[in-house]
Amino acid sequence: MKVCGYELENENFVTLREASIVCSMEELSKIIAFLEFVRDKHEKAMSKTDFCHSHYQDWDIKWKPENTDLIVISKFK
């Protein structure tokens, strides 16, 4: 597993040594539900593509632009 991100106000993709998620129990439950959705979606895409990605902002209808997006990228080959 590799955790990456972007520098604030920049397009430079960097590997993170550590990532912290500060959230409420309700938000944690939503993240878990999102990851379960992603697992199912990406498993279905495995035989059709080299990789798949999903954005939390596309999944959560209450997501706001000032919130952080969580992107899960699965490489299959």
Backbone bond lengths (Angstrom), bond angles and torsions (degrees), N, CA, C in turn:
res aa  C-N    CA-C-N  psi(-1)  N-CA   C-N-CA  omega(-1)  CA-C   N-CA-C  phi
1 M - - - 1.451 - - 1.514 108.32 -
2 K 1.310 115.38 140.28 1.456 122.48 176.67 1.527 106.92 -130.34
3 V 1.306 117.36 131.12 1.455 121.79 177.36 1.524 107.12 -107.82
4 C 1.332 115.99 124.15 1.464 121.50 -177.75 1.510 109.61 -125.88
5 G 1.296 115.08 165.92 1.451 120.16 177.37 1.510 110.23 -161.41
6 Y 1.300 115.86 -177.36 1.449 122.66 178.73 1.516 109.31 -114.37
7 E 1.327 115.76 144.23 1.445 120.01 173.15 1.531 108.38 -65.72
8 L 1.298 116.26 145.53 1.461 121.05 179.64 1.527 109.81 -58.72
9 E 1.329 116.42 131.63 1.459 123.09 178.86 1.530 112.08 60.31
10 N 1.339 116.76 32.25 1.450 120.60 -177.87 1.520 108.97 -150.17
11 E 1.293 118.14 158.82 1.460 122.31 178.24 1.527 112.16 -102.32
12 N 1.323 117.91 11.61 1.462 121.29 -179.30 1.520 110.37 -76.64
13 F 1.329 115.92 118.19 1.459 123.27 179.59 1.519 108.04 -83.08
14 V 1.335 117.72 124.56 1.460 121.42 -177.76 1.526 110.33 -128.50
15 T 1.319 116.16 148.54 1.456 121.46 174.37 1.523 108.05 -83.04
16 L 1.316 116.25 131.42 1.464 121.10 179.96 1.521 110.01 -93.49
17 R 1.299 117.06 140.62 1.453 121.82 175.11 1.520 110.22 -78.03
18 E 1.317 114.97 -32.74 1.461 121.37 -176.91 1.519 108.58 -151.43
19 A 1.311 115.89 146.55 1.468 120.94 175.75 1.525 108.14 -132.49
20 S 1.301 116.30 135.77 1.463 121.50 178.00 1.517 108.93 -115.68
21 I 1.318 115.97 136.40 1.456 120.84 175.81 1.527 107.02 -113.26
22 V 1.307 115.85 114.50 1.464 121.94 178.88 1.521 106.34 -102.46
23 C 1.335 116.23 114.56 1.459 118.93 -174.71 1.528 110.96 -156.97
24 S 1.317 113.86 165.10 1.462 120.47 175.12 1.527 108.82 -81.58
25 M 1.308 117.22 171.76 1.465 120.96 177.59 1.528 110.24 -64.80
26 E 1.327 117.47 -35.75 1.466 121.31 177.62 1.531 110.27 -64.01
27 E 1.338 116.15 -44.16 1.465 120.02 178.33 1.526 111.15 -65.32
28 L 1.322 116.79 -38.59 1.461 120.46 177.69 1.525 110.96 -61.89
29 S 1.308 116.88 -42.00 1.472 120.92 177.32 1.524 111.12 -62.04
30 K 1.335 116.90 -38.23 1.459 120.33 177.97 1.523 111.49 -67.21
31 I 1.328 116.89 -39.31 1.469 120.48 178.01 1.527 109.86 -63.26
32 I 1.311 116.82 -42.57 1.470 120.97 178.42 1.526 110.11 -62.10
33 A 1.317 117.41 -44.34 1.469 121.04 178.52 1.532 110.35 -62.47
34 F 1.326 117.11 -40.73 1.463 121.57 177.26 1.527 110.49 -61.12
35 L 1.329 117.19 -46.47 1.464 120.63 -179.29 1.528 111.86 -64.46
36 E 1.315 117.82 -35.50 1.466 120.68 175.73 1.532 110.58 -66.54
37 F 1.342 117.05 -40.18 1.454 122.28 175.86 1.531 110.10 -61.11
38 V 1.332 115.85 -45.58 1.466 121.57 -179.71 1.527 110.81 -62.21
39 R 1.322 116.90 -44.57 1.472 120.40 179.33 1.526 110.08 -56.13
40 D 1.314 117.16 -47.89 1.462 121.03 -179.19 1.531 111.44 -64.49
41 K 1.318 116.53 -45.16 1.470 121.43 -179.42 1.523 111.13 -63.26
42 H 1.328 117.11 -45.44 1.455 121.03 -176.80 1.531 111.49 -71.26
43 E 1.325 117.40 -34.54 1.474 119.90 175.61 1.523 110.79 -60.16
44 K 1.331 117.10 -39.09 1.469 121.36 179.45 1.529 111.65 -69.15
45 A 1.330 117.35 -26.61 1.465 121.54 -177.64 1.530 112.83 -88.63
46 M 1.320 117.74 -11.52 1.471 121.90 -173.09 1.522 114.25 -51.40
47 S 1.294 117.76 -45.31 1.464 120.64 -175.17 1.532 112.84 -84.39
48 K 1.326 116.62 -2.46 1.464 120.33 -174.52 1.525 114.46 -108.16
49 T 1.326 117.64 -14.08 1.463 120.42 -173.26 1.523 110.71 -154.00
50 D 1.324 116.73 168.05 1.465 121.42 178.77 1.526 112.49 -81.71
51 F 1.332 116.01 -27.29 1.463 120.17 178.16 1.522 109.20 -155.78
52 C 1.325 115.54 166.10 1.458 121.98 179.31 1.525 107.51 -144.40
53 H 1.321 117.18 146.99 1.462 119.08 175.48 1.523 110.56 -138.68
54 S 1.318 115.18 151.06 1.463 122.38 -179.62 1.526 109.10 -138.53
55 H 1.336 114.98 139.89 1.465 122.11 179.85 1.526 110.09 -105.85
56 Y 1.323 115.07 134.31 1.465 120.59 174.18 1.528 110.17 -60.04
57 Q 1.330 116.93 -38.82 1.478 120.59 -177.73 1.524 112.17 -61.71
58 D 1.334 117.57 -28.17 1.461 120.66 177.85 1.526 112.06 -80.72
59 W 1.316 115.69 -25.69 1.463 121.54 -176.87 1.523 112.15 -84.94
60 D 1.333 117.55 -40.52 1.474 122.69 -175.04 1.534 110.16 -91.99
61 I 1.316 116.44 109.98 1.466 120.42 -177.66 1.536 112.77 -67.05
62 K 1.338 118.04 -15.24 1.461 121.35 178.76 1.531 112.69 -95.97
63 W 1.341 117.00 2.49 1.461 121.42 -179.08 1.522 110.01 -63.09
64 K 1.332 116.33 139.54 1.462 122.28 179.79 1.532 109.14 -117.32
65 P 1.325 117.95 148.05 1.470 121.25 -177.86 1.528 114.66 -55.64
66 E 1.319 118.18 -25.94 1.470 119.27 179.19 1.537 112.39 -80.53
67 N 1.323 117.38 -6.70 1.462 121.93 177.92 1.528 110.85 -85.15
68 T 1.307 116.29 158.80 1.461 122.05 177.48 1.520 109.66 -76.69
69 D 1.325 116.45 138.12 1.459 120.82 174.67 1.524 108.20 -92.62
70 L 1.303 116.37 143.19 1.460 123.03 175.38 1.527 106.47 -112.80
71 I 1.327 116.50 120.20 1.460 121.40 -178.33 1.521 108.09 -115.09
72 V 1.324 116.04 126.05 1.462 121.61 178.10 1.528 107.26 -107.23
73 I 1.335 115.64 124.02 1.462 122.10 179.64 1.523 107.71 -116.95
74 S 1.324 116.53 124.28 1.463 122.28 177.36 1.521 108.20 -111.10
75 K 1.343 116.37 123.60 1.464 121.45 174.57 1.515 108.14 -98.26
76 F 1.323 116.51 131.93 1.449 120.69 -177.16 1.528 112.98 -106.66
77 K 1.316 118.38 -18.52 1.464 121.83 -179.11 1.494 111.07 -131.47
